[in-house]
Amino acid sequence: MENNKTNPANPVIEADAVIVGAGPVGLFQVFELGLLEIKAHVIDSLAVVGGQCVELYPDKPIYDIPAVPVCTGQELTDNLLKQIEPFEPTFHLGQEVTLVARREDGRFDLETSAGTRFITKTIFIAAGVGSFQPRTLKVEGIDAFENKQVFYRVKDPTQFHGKNLVICGGGDSALDWALNLVGKAESIVLLHRRDDFRAAPASVAKMKELCENYEMQLTIGQVTGIETKDDLLSEIKVTGADGVTRRMPLDNLLVFFGLSPKLGPIADWGLDIERKQLKVVNTEKFETNVPGIFAVGDINTYPGKKKLILSGFHEAALAAFGAAPYIFPEKKIHMQYTTTSPKLHKILGVETPVFD
């Protein structure tokens, strides 16, 4: 696996396949293409591989990956990276695709914000919800404490152990981290603007049980101001439903207001878009209205679409077969099984088993 940081002086890269998005579905797309002997380049705006799984909830358990009873987002990413090692994909991280244009020969010109240039036969968009940023707290002066005392994502939960925490939000992320840090933090106050939550009912019930047992607190209100002392955030001002503003001391403020998804430059590529998602022409190949451009994972939409990692894996498999004729126009593609195919065993670098 190679990570190409690139610079504008790099020559144009001729590629069979470029994958936009290095989340779990983008990584599995590498695998499915590799089985068909198609080498992939992978581009992601984030500086690390793993997409939302790693960026937003690396330690959150995932229970619906087939044959894996439970794994974290980071573990899933690590296993996918191990699985695609035989195919030696090249990663172009920390850069965003800024231009896609059809060439006269049917291929695509593709450029990134880092100056990386491609001529590619196919493009696979596995960009999740697109370019995303956490929705931030709109309070004067609070930006100065971001990633110091104010956090919109948790990368190292241990840094909050023994601290007095206020966690803002009413969705799964806010509840998950509140429950995760109970007993580890010195104190936890869950702050939500109303007594109505968007999180899993079991999480809400557990949170209320902990509040009844005085192991954490729930406050209904909104952050409307801050107080500082010795250049540190010392208190937040919370205005409750009764209109009264109270001061709440804290060490750290964790804010989970959800993501603000943006398609970014993808919106300018001539693709059919429905509610910030890419429409696929059919579910046989998961191709968009632009021949040679495929959409897999949460970025796409079609009748019956389910936003599951499992669904994205299925889409990646069919998209690989759909793309093969563009890459090998003279080659007949046969369905083979990794269990029995000596050719696939060679590609994967494993020995063909001998059965008595």
Disulfide bonds with the S-S distance in Angstrom:
none
